[in-house]
Amino acid sequence: MNSFASPQIFTALPFSRTDTGKPPADDLYSRIFDAILEQRIHAASRFTEDSLAQRFSARRSDIRGVLTQLSHQQIIVLRPHHRPRVAAPDAEQIRQTLHARRLTEITLVRLACQQPRAQDLKRLRALIDSERQCTARGPAIRLSGEFHLQLAEMAGNAPLAHFLGSLVPLTSLAIARSGEKTRICCAWQEHLTIVDAVERRDAAKAIMLMSRHSDHLERILLNSGDIPSLDCCVAG
């Protein structure tokens, strides 16, 4: 089977849940990453596999697997003989990630417009509704990232979707660390306009909206005076 046939996409679950028994390993990733984005686990946190296993009522082997996955996504730093720690991406790393995202997502949204399927559009709209409801209670960073991953999956190019899956988590971490989470509150509205354009198969409009959405992220995350905008990197 092609290793890109089904890119691993982790769904954000912002709603309350009951911590009884051992959670499934595939659910554990979301729970730990949510804790990082909500800064219940932050850059200064001193944690170990054992302490996380106790905190999340999980097996240590499952914790190790999640930390390894987060390390591959540059969210957690793992070093021999050192405790794990949450990464602190610098401005250049964020700049390059956003540049790669912009180029990748413009291609993906154009592909998504070619043959949008009703079930895919329905799933995206349900996700946007969940994002809207979550935003009423606080920033929906995980759900916002999940929207982009599901749209990428809908585009039908598995390698590109897989690549985007390596970029979205780091962007989510940068947003969480930026202190600008409240300025992302309109993301669900931007997502809705993108889906409307995809449903109409209006590729030009969808690309313009995705580029504008990228501009929004760049203004928030690259707001230092010595970090130039990436607007010039993509024509029209």
C-alpha positions in Angstrom: 0.0 0.0 0.0 1.2 3.5 -0.8 2.5 5.1 2.4 0.7 8.3 1.4 -2.6 6.6 0.8 -4.1 7.8 4.0 -2.3 10.8 5.6 -2.5 10.7 9.4 -4.9 13.5 10.5 -5.6 14.0 14.2 -8.9 15.5 15.0 -9.1 18.2 17.7 -11.6 17.5 20.4 -12.2 20.7 22.4 -15.2 19.4 24.4 -15.0 18.1 27.9 -14.5 14.4 28.4 -14.4 12.0 31.3 -10.9 10.7 32.2 -11.8 7.2 33.3 -9.7 4.2 32.4 -7.0 4.1 29.8 -7.7 6.4 26.8 -7.1 5.0 23.3 -3.7 5.8 21.9 -5.2 7.6 18.9 -7.1 9.9 21.3 -4.1 10.6 23.5 -2.3 12.7 20.8 -5.2 15.1 20.7 -5.4 15.4 24.5 -1.7 16.1 25.0 -1.5 18.5 22.1 -4.6 20.3 23.3 -2.8 20.7 26.7 0.2 22.2 25.0 -1.9 24.6 22.9 -3.9 25.7 26.0 -0.5 26.1 27.8 -1.4 23.6 30.5 1.8 22.1 29.3 4.1 25.0 28.4 7.7 25.7 27.6 8.8 25.9 31.3 6.9 22.7 32.2 9.1 19.9 33.7 7.5 16.7 32.7 8.5 13.1 32.0 6.9 10.1 30.4 5.9 8.9 33.8 4.3 12.1 34.9 2.3 12.4 31.7 1.2 8.8 32.0 -0.2 9.5 35.4 -1.7 12.8 34.4 -3.5 11.4 31.3 -4.2 7.9 32.8 -2.3 6.3 30.0 0.4 3.7 29.5 3.9 5.0 29.4 4.5 3.3 26.0 1.6 5.2 24.5 2.9 8.5 26.0 6.3 7.7 24.4 4.6 7.2 21.0 2.8 10.5 21.2 5.9 12.4 22.3 7.7 10.8 19.3 5.0 11.9 16.9 5.1 15.5 18.4 8.9 15.4 18.1 8.6 14.6 14.4 6.2 17.6 14.1 8.7 19.8 15.9 6.3 20.4 18.8 8.3 18.5 21.4 12.1 18.4 21.7 13.5 15.0 22.7 17.2 14.6 23.6 19.0 11.6 25.1 19.3 11.9 28.9 17.1 15.0 29.1 13.5 15.6 30.0 11.2 16.2 27.0 10.3 19.9 26.5 7.9 21.9 24.5 9.6 23.5 21.4 10.1 27.2 21.0 10.1 27.9 17.3 12.0 31.0 16.3 10.9 33.7 13.8 12.8 32.2 10.9 11.4 28.7 11.5 7.9 30.2 11.6 8.5 32.3 8.5 9.6 29.3 6.5 6.7 27.2 7.7 4.2 29.8 6.7 5.8 30.2 3.3 5.6 26.5 2.7 2.0 26.4 3.9 1.0 29.2 1.6 2.4 27.6 -1.5 1.0 24.2 -0.6 -2.5 25.3 0.4 -3.0 27.4 -2.7 -2.3 24.3 -4.8 -4.6 22.1 -2.6 -7.5 24.5 -2.6 -7.3 24.7 -6.4 -7.4 20.9 -6.6 -10.3 20.8 -4.1 -12.4 22.9 -6.5 -12.1 20.5 -9.3 -14.6 17.8 -8.1 -15.9 18.7 -4.7 -18.0 15.9 -3.2 -21.1 16.5 -1.2 -20.0 14.3 1.7 -16.6 16.2 1.9 -18.3 19.6 1.9 -20.8 18.4 4.6 -17.9 17.2 6.8 -16.1 20.6 6.4 -19.2 22.5 7.2 -19.8 20.4 10.4 -16.2 21.1 11.4 -16.6 24.8 10.9 -19.8 24.7 13.0 -17.8 23.0 15.8 -15.1 25.6 15.4 -17.6 28.4 15.7 -19.1 26.9 18.9 -15.7 26.4 20.4 -14.6 29.9 19.5 -17.5 31.2 21.7 -15.7 29.6 24.7 -12.1 30.4 23.7 -9.6 30.1 20.8 -10.2 27.0 18.6 -6.6 26.5 17.5 -6.7 22.8 17.1 -10.0 22.8 15.2 -8.7 25.6 12.9 -5.8 23.4 12.0 -8.0 20.4 11.5 -10.0 22.4 8.9 -6.9 22.9 6.8 -6.0 19.2 7.1 -9.5 18.0 6.0 -9.6 20.4 3.1 -6.2 19.0 2.0 -7.5 15.5 2.2 -10.5 16.5 0.1 -8.1 17.8 -2.6 -7.1 14.2 -3.5 -3.3 14.7 -3.5 -2.1 12.5 -0.7 1.6 13.5 -0.8 0.7 17.2 -0.6 -1.8 16.5 2.2 0.9 14.6 4.0 3.3 17.5 3.7 0.7 20.0 5.0 0.2 17.7 8.0 3.8 18.3 8.9 3.3 22.1 8.8 0.0 22.7 10.5 1.0 21.5 14.0 4.0 23.9 14.2 1.8 26.8 13.1 -0.7 25.9 15.8 2.1 26.0 18.4 3.3 29.4 17.1 -0.3 30.8 17.5 -0.6 29.4 21.0 2.8 31.0 22.0 2.2 34.3 20.3 -0.3 35.7 22.8 -2.5 36.7 19.8 -5.0 33.8 20.0 -8.0 36.2 20.3 -7.1 37.7 16.9 -7.8 34.3 15.3 -11.4 34.3 16.4 -12.7 35.0 12.9 -10.9 32.0 11.4 -14.2 30.0 11.2 -15.8 32.8 9.1 -12.8 32.8 6.7 -13.0 29.0 6.5 -16.7 29.2 5.6 -16.1 31.6 2.7 -13.4 29.2 1.4 -15.8 26.3 1.5 -18.5 28.3 -0.3 -16.0 29.0 -3.1 -14.9 25.4 -3.3 -18.6 24.2 -3.5 -19.1 26.6 -6.4 -15.9 25.3 -8.0 -14.7 28.9 -8.2 -11.0 28.2 -8.0 -9.9 31.8 -8.5 -12.1 33.0 -5.6 -11.0 30.1 -3.4 -7.3 30.8 -4.1 -7.8 34.5 -3.4 -9.5 33.7 -0.1 -6.8 31.2 0.9 -4.1 33.7 0.1 -5.9 36.3 2.2 -6.2 33.7 5.0 -2.5 33.2 4.8 -1.9 37.0 5.0 -4.0 37.0 8.2 -1.7 34.4 9.8 1.4 36.1 8.6 0.4 39.5 10.0 -0.3 37.9 13.4 2.8 35.6 13.6 5.3 37.7 11.7 4.5 41.1 13.2 8.0 42.0 14.1 9.3 45.1 12.3 12.3 43.2 11.1 10.4 40.3 9.5 9.1 41.2 6.0 5.7 39.9 4.8 5.6 36.9 2.5 2.8 38.5 0.4 5.2 38.8 -2.6 6.0 35.1 -2.7 2.8 34.2 -4.5 1.4 36.0 -7.5 -2.4 36.8 -7.6 
